[in-house]
Amino acid sequence: MRIGSLKLDSNLFLSPLAGYTNLPFRLVVREVGGVGLCTTDLVNARSLLEKNHKALKLIETRPADSPLAVQLFGSVPEEMRDAAIILENLGVQSIDINMGCPVKKVCKVGGGSAMMTELEKTSALVKKMVDAVKIPVTAKMRLGWDDENLTAPDLARALEDVGVAAIFVHGRTREQGFGGTVNLAGIRKVVEAVKNIPVIGNGDIITPQAAKKMFDETGCAGVSIGRGAFYDPWIFKRTLQYLNGRDALPRVQADQQVSPTENLLPPEPDFSERTRIMCRHLNLMIEVFGEELGCRMFRKVAPWYARRFGPCHEFNKRVVQISTRAEFHDVLENYIRWRRQFLDEHGKLLPRFQQPPMVASFMRDEPASTQREQIPVPKGPVEVW
């Protein structure tokens, strides 16, 4: 797959997720395999120009972390342009503009989802960036501000006209945040709105089946995975296997009645593989951030791994207190001993403790409608949002 001049080995992408998609996690995902392009946490353009230490840490990278895109947010055209130039000079392979983040502190400065309500100003800002650099510039957006303002198709068409190389679209509105059902039909309208650039779908991809359904029903050229990669860093590799229908191990016994497609679903990693990668992740956190800060940051990461451990409250209540690598391994060893009571003679979770398969919001049977707090569309110029 290509995004502008950038050739990728896979059409699966790691979405930026503030506070999580830092260098250690990107390296973990790349080591597991299957991902085509990783994107950093969102970075404030002004902070980058001011050489703010936190902003520089967000874009920290190394040769193994390639190809890499940096996601920028901001509302001042000159700042966004100059930040893009800096990133290109640093060797970044692509720049992504955040128009889809629902976090209030991003929207109130005119970045994130707020950019979607004024197409002309946003297009002018993006054109300044595209004209200033040779590397691909992409845009990440939501379907719109709310259900009454689904502006993504119009914005995608306008951004293609000013030279954007690809569109990443999350199938929810700003009003939805991260709740409610992903709207696959809405993503398809964005795909149909552009002429020549790829559209990458995003939102609630937590299984290989969900990725396939998004491909099939939207016609998107790629799929970007965020929170699903924290449940399952193996999701990129497993999804490629599932889509290609090869190199996949049967998930069930031969005498069980299943469809051919289900039987090609690669199995989830077992407990030992999950703990191996979790330990690798911690080691990289310590390597990049130092032991004290790395362990403190890992307190919010480890419970994501534990979500597929089976009974895990004993692990979670202790791992959120670690300050050293030794403390983490002590917590893990004690948890492994405690967990044995839930296992059979083969070391597998007893059936009553096994977790059901994860199901994406757009693959559930229940009604999609949910009550949400209404968020007013902002008034006035971008500068005051």
C-alpha positions as CSV (number, residue, x, y, z in Angstrom):
1,M,0.0,0.0,0.0
2,R,1.1,3.6,-0.7
3,I,0.5,6.9,1.0
4,G,1.9,9.4,-1.3
5,S,5.5,8.5,-1.9
6,L,5.6,6.3,1.2
7,K,5.4,2.5,0.5
8,L,4.1,0.4,3.3
9,D,4.4,-3.4,3.9
10,S,0.8,-3.6,5.3
11,N,-2.4,-1.7,5.2
12,L,-2.9,-2.0,8.9
13,F,-2.0,1.1,11.1
14,L,-1.4,1.8,14.7
15,S,-3.7,4.8,15.7
16,P,-2.3,7.5,17.9
17,L,-3.6,7.2,21.5
18,A,-2.6,9.9,23.8
19,G,-0.6,8.6,26.7
20,Y,-0.1,5.1,25.2
21,T,1.4,5.0,21.7
22,N,4.8,6.1,22.9
23,L,8.1,4.7,21.6
24,P,8.1,1.6,23.9
25,F,4.6,0.5,22.7
26,R,5.3,1.2,19.1
27,L,8.5,-1.0,19.3
28,V,6.4,-3.8,21.0
29,V,3.9,-3.7,18.2
30,R,6.5,-3.7,15.5
31,E,8.3,-6.7,17.1
32,V,5.1,-8.7,17.2
33,G,4.6,-7.8,13.5
34,G,1.9,-7.0,11.0
35,V,1.7,-3.3,11.3
36,G,2.4,-1.0,8.3
37,L,2.7,2.4,9.9
38,C,2.8,3.6,13.5
39,T,1.8,7.1,14.6
40,T,2.9,9.0,17.7
41,D,0.8,10.5,20.4
42,L,-0.7,13.8,19.3
43,V,1.8,16.6,19.6
44,N,1.1,20.3,20.0
45,A,2.7,22.2,17.1
46,R,3.5,25.2,19.3
47,S,5.1,23.1,22.0
48,L,7.3,21.5,19.3
49,L,8.4,24.9,18.0
50,E,9.2,25.9,21.5
51,K,11.3,22.7,21.9
52,N,9.2,21.7,24.9
53,H,10.8,18.7,26.6
54,K,7.5,16.7,26.7
55,A,6.8,17.4,23.1
56,L,10.3,16.3,22.1
57,K,9.8,13.1,24.2
58,L,6.6,12.3,22.3
59,I,8.4,12.2,19.0
60,E,11.4,10.3,20.3
61,T,12.2,7.4,18.0
62,R,15.0,5.0,16.8
63,P,15.8,3.1,13.6
64,A,13.6,0.2,14.5
65,D,10.6,2.5,14.9
66,S,10.1,3.0,11.1
67,P,8.1,4.0,9.1
68,L,6.8,6.6,11.5
69,A,4.2,9.3,11.3
70,V,3.9,12.2,13.8
71,Q,0.4,13.5,14.6
72,L,0.2,17.2,15.0
73,F,-2.6,19.4,16.4
74,G,-3.1,23.1,16.5
75,S,-5.1,25.9,14.8
76,V,-2.5,28.4,13.8
77,P,-1.5,27.8,10.1
78,E,2.0,29.2,10.5
79,E,2.8,27.1,13.6
80,M,1.5,23.9,11.9
81,R,3.5,24.6,8.8
82,D,6.7,25.3,10.7
83,A,6.3,22.3,12.9
84,A,5.8,20.1,9.7
85,I,9.1,21.5,8.3
86,I,10.9,20.6,11.6
87,L,9.6,17.1,11.5
88,E,10.6,16.6,7.9
89,N,14.1,17.8,8.8
90,L,14.2,15.3,11.6
91,G,13.5,12.4,9.2
92,V,9.9,11.7,10.0
93,Q,8.3,9.8,7.1
94,S,4.8,11.3,7.3
95,I,2.7,13.9,9.2
96,D,-0.8,13.4,10.3
97,I,-3.1,16.3,11.3
98,N,-5.4,15.6,14.2
99,M,-9.0,16.6,13.4
100,G,-10.6,13.7,15.3
101,C,-9.6,14.0,19.0
102,P,-12.6,14.5,21.2
103,V,-10.6,15.7,24.2
104,K,-11.8,19.1,25.4
105,K,-8.4,20.6,25.8
106,V,-7.6,19.9,22.2
107,C,-11.0,21.1,20.8
108,K,-10.9,24.3,22.8
109,V,-7.8,25.5,21.1
110,G,-9.3,24.9,17.7
111,G,-7.6,21.6,17.0
112,G,-9.1,18.1,17.0
113,S,-12.7,17.7,16.1
114,A,-13.3,21.4,16.2
115,M,-11.5,21.7,12.9
116,M,-14.3,19.9,11.1
117,T,-16.8,22.7,11.4
118,E,-15.0,25.3,9.3
119,L,-13.9,23.6,6.1
120,E,-12.4,26.7,4.3
121,K,-10.1,27.6,7.2
122,T,-9.1,24.1,7.8
123,S,-8.3,23.5,4.1
124,A,-6.2,26.7,4.0
125,L,-4.2,25.5,7.1
126,V,-3.6,22.1,5.6
127,K,-2.5,23.6,2.2
128,K,0.2,25.6,4.0
129,M,1.6,22.3,5.4
130,V,1.3,20.3,2.2
131,D,3.1,23.1,0.2
132,A,5.9,23.3,2.8
133,V,7.1,19.7,2.9
134,K,7.8,16.8,0.5
135,I,6.7,14.0,2.8
136,P,3.1,12.9,2.8
137,V,0.6,14.9,4.9
138,T,-2.5,13.0,6.1
139,A,-5.6,13.9,8.1
140,K,-7.3,12.1,10.9
141,M,-11.0,13.0,11.4
142,R,-14.3,11.9,12.9
143,L,-17.5,11.7,10.9
144,G,-18.5,15.1,12.1
145,W,-19.3,17.1,15.2
146,D,-22.6,15.4,15.8
147,D,-25.3,13.4,14.0
148,E,-26.6,16.7,12.5
149,N,-23.2,17.8,11.2
150,L,-21.6,14.9,9.4
151,T,-19.0,16.9,7.6
152,A,-16.4,14.2,7.0
153,P,-17.2,13.6,3.3
154,D,-17.1,17.3,2.4
155,L,-13.9,17.8,4.4
156,A,-12.2,14.8,2.9
157,R,-13.0,16.0,-0.6
158,A,-11.7,19.5,0.2
159,L,-8.5,18.1,1.8
160,E,-7.8,15.9,-1.3
161,D,-8.1,19.1,-3.4
162,V,-5.3,20.7,-1.4
163,G,-2.9,17.7,-1.6
164,V,-3.6,15.5,1.4
165,A,-2.1,12.0,0.8
166,A,-4.7,10.0,2.8
167,I,-7.6,10.3,5.1
168,F,-8.0,8.4,8.4
169,V,-11.6,8.5,9.6
170,H,-13.0,7.3,12.9
171,G,-16.6,6.1,12.5
172,R,-18.0,8.2,15.4
173,T,-18.8,11.8,15.9
174,R,-17.3,14.2,18.4
175,E,-20.5,14.1,20.4
176,Q,-20.1,10.3,20.7
177,G,-16.6,10.4,22.1
178,F,-15.6,6.8,22.4
179,G,-19.0,5.5,23.1
180,G,-21.9,4.2,20.9
181,T,-21.6,2.3,17.7
182,V,-19.1,2.9,15.0
183,N,-21.0,4.0,11.8
184,L,-19.6,1.9,8.9
185,A,-22.0,3.5,6.4
186,G,-20.5,6.9,7.5
187,I,-17.0,5.7,6.7
188,R,-18.1,4.4,3.4
189,K,-19.5,7.9,2.5
190,V,-16.0,9.3,3.1
191,V,-14.5,6.5,0.9
192,E,-16.9,7.4,-1.9
193,A,-16.3,11.2,-1.5
194,V,-12.6,11.1,-2.5
195,K,-11.3,10.4,-6.0
196,N,-7.7,9.1,-5.8
197,I,-6.4,9.0,-2.2
198,P,-6.8,6.1,0.2
199,V,-9.2,6.2,3.1
200,I,-8.3,4.3,6.2
201,G,-11.1,3.3,8.6
202,N,-10.9,3.4,12.3
203,G,-13.0,2.7,15.4
204,D,-13.6,-0.3,17.6
205,I,-11.3,-2.7,15.7
206,I,-10.7,-5.2,18.5
207,T,-10.7,-8.4,16.5
208,P,-9.6,-9.6,13.1
209,Q,-13.2,-10.2,12.2
210,A,-14.0,-6.6,13.0
211,A,-11.2,-5.5,10.7
212,K,-12.6,-7.7,7.9
213,K,-16.1,-6.4,8.3
214,M,-14.9,-2.8,8.1
215,F,-13.0,-3.6,4.9
216,D,-15.9,-5.4,3.4
217,E,-18.6,-2.9,4.3
218,T,-16.8,0.4,3.8
219,G,-14.4,-0.3,0.9
220,C,-11.6,1.4,2.9
221,A,-8.0,0.9,1.7
222,G,-6.7,0.2,5.2
223,V,-7.7,-0.1,8.9
224,S,-6.2,1.8,11.8
225,I,-6.3,0.2,15.3
226,G,-5.9,2.0,18.6
227,R,-7.4,0.6,21.8
228,G,-7.7,-2.8,20.2
229,A,-3.9,-3.0,20.0
230,F,-3.7,-2.6,23.8
231,Y,-6.1,-5.5,24.4
232,D,-4.1,-7.4,21.8
233,P,-0.7,-6.2,20.5
234,W,-0.8,-9.3,18.2
235,I,-3.9,-8.0,16.4
236,F,-2.0,-6.7,13.4
237,K,-0.3,-10.1,12.8
238,R,-3.5,-12.1,13.5
239,T,-5.5,-9.8,11.2
240,L,-3.1,-10.2,8.3
241,Q,-3.2,-14.0,8.7
242,Y,-7.0,-13.9,8.9
243,L,-7.4,-11.7,5.8
244,N,-4.9,-13.7,3.8
245,G,-6.4,-17.0,4.9
246,R,-3.0,-18.6,5.4
247,D,-0.4,-19.2,8.1
248,A,-3.3,-19.4,10.5
249,L,-3.8,-22.2,13.0
250,P,-7.2,-23.8,13.6
251,R,-8.9,-22.3,16.6
252,V,-11.1,-25.3,17.3
253,Q,-11.0,-29.1,17.5
254,A,-11.5,-31.0,14.3
255,D,-14.8,-32.6,15.4
256,Q,-16.5,-29.3,16.1
257,Q,-18.9,-27.8,13.6
258,V,-17.6,-24.3,12.5
259,S,-17.6,-22.3,9.3
260,P,-14.4,-22.3,7.2
261,T,-13.9,-18.6,7.9
262,E,-14.1,-19.1,11.7
263,N,-11.6,-22.0,11.5
264,L,-9.1,-19.8,9.9
265,L,-9.1,-17.3,12.8
266,P,-5.7,-17.3,14.3
267,P,-5.8,-18.1,18.1
268,E,-5.4,-15.5,20.7
269,P,-1.9,-15.6,22.3
270,D,-1.7,-17.8,25.4
271,F,-1.0,-16.6,28.9
272,S,2.8,-17.2,28.7
273,E,3.0,-15.2,25.5
274,R,1.0,-12.3,26.9
275,T,3.2,-12.1,30.0
276,R,6.4,-12.4,27.8
277,I,5.3,-9.4,25.7
278,M,4.2,-7.5,28.8
279,C,7.6,-7.9,30.4
280,R,9.2,-6.8,27.2
281,H,7.0,-3.7,27.2
282,L,8.1,-2.9,30.7
283,N,11.7,-3.3,29.9
284,L,11.4,-0.8,27.0
285,M,9.5,1.6,29.2
286,I,12.4,1.6,31.7
287,E,14.9,1.8,28.8
288,V,13.2,4.9,27.4
289,F,11.9,6.7,30.5
290,G,14.1,5.4,33.3
291,E,13.1,2.9,36.0
292,E,11.1,5.2,38.3
293,L,9.1,7.0,35.6
294,G,8.8,4.0,33.4
295,C,7.3,1.8,36.1
296,R,5.0,4.6,37.2
297,M,3.7,4.9,33.6
298,F,3.4,1.2,33.3
299,R,0.9,1.1,36.1
300,K,-1.8,2.1,33.7
301,V,-0.5,-0.2,30.9
302,A,-0.3,-3.5,32.7
303,P,-4.0,-3.8,33.4
304,W,-4.7,-3.7,29.7
305,Y,-2.7,-6.9,29.3
306,A,-4.5,-8.4,32.3
307,R,-7.9,-8.0,30.6
308,R,-7.4,-11.3,28.8
309,F,-5.7,-13.1,31.8
310,G,-8.9,-14.5,33.2
311,P,-9.4,-13.6,36.9
312,C,-7.0,-10.7,37.4
313,H,-8.1,-8.6,40.3
314,E,-5.2,-9.8,42.4
315,F,-2.8,-8.7,39.8
316,N,-4.4,-5.3,39.1
317,K,-4.6,-4.2,42.7
318,R,-0.9,-4.7,43.1
319,V,0.6,-3.8,39.8
320,V,-0.8,-0.2,40.1
321,Q,1.6,0.3,43.0
322,I,4.9,-0.8,41.4
323,S,7.9,1.6,41.4
324,T,10.7,-0.8,40.3
325,R,11.3,-3.7,37.9
326,A,11.9,-6.0,40.8
327,E,8.5,-5.1,42.4
328,F,6.8,-5.8,39.1
329,H,8.3,-9.3,38.8
330,D,7.4,-10.0,42.4
331,V,3.8,-9.0,41.6
332,L,3.7,-11.2,38.5
333,E,5.2,-14.2,40.2
334,N,2.7,-14.0,43.1
335,Y,-0.1,-13.6,40.6
336,I,1.0,-16.7,38.6
337,R,0.9,-18.7,41.8
338,W,-2.5,-17.3,42.8
339,R,-3.9,-17.9,39.3
340,R,-3.3,-21.7,39.4
341,Q,-6.5,-22.2,41.3
342,F,-8.4,-21.3,38.2
343,L,-6.5,-23.8,35.9
344,D,-7.1,-27.4,34.8
345,E,-4.4,-30.1,34.8
346,H,-3.1,-28.8,31.4
347,G,-2.6,-25.3,32.7
348,K,-5.6,-23.8,30.8
349,L,-8.3,-21.7,32.4
350,L,-11.3,-23.8,33.5
351,P,-14.3,-23.2,31.2
352,R,-16.2,-21.1,33.8
353,F,-13.3,-18.7,34.0
354,Q,-12.6,-18.3,30.3
355,Q,-13.5,-15.0,28.8
356,P,-15.9,-14.7,25.9
357,P,-14.5,-13.5,22.6
358,M,-14.4,-9.7,22.2
359,V,-17.1,-8.2,19.9
360,A,-16.9,-4.8,18.2
361,S,-19.8,-2.4,18.7
362,F,-20.8,-2.7,15.0
363,M,-21.0,-6.5,15.2
364,R,-23.3,-6.8,18.2
365,D,-27.0,-7.7,17.9
366,E,-28.4,-5.1,20.4
367,P,-29.7,-1.8,19.1
368,A,-27.1,0.8,18.3
369,S,-28.9,3.8,19.9
370,T,-27.5,5.1,23.1
371,Q,-28.2,8.3,25.1
372,R,-25.4,10.8,24.9
373,E,-24.9,14.2,26.3
374,Q,-25.3,16.8,23.5
375,I,-22.2,18.9,22.8
376,P,-23.0,22.2,21.1
377,V,-21.3,22.9,17.8
378,P,-18.8,25.7,18.6
379,K,-19.6,29.3,17.5
380,G,-17.2,31.9,16.2
381,P,-13.7,31.7,14.7
382,V,-11.4,28.8,15.1
383,E,-9.1,30.9,17.4
384,V,-11.7,30.9,20.2
385,W,-12.6,27.3,20.2
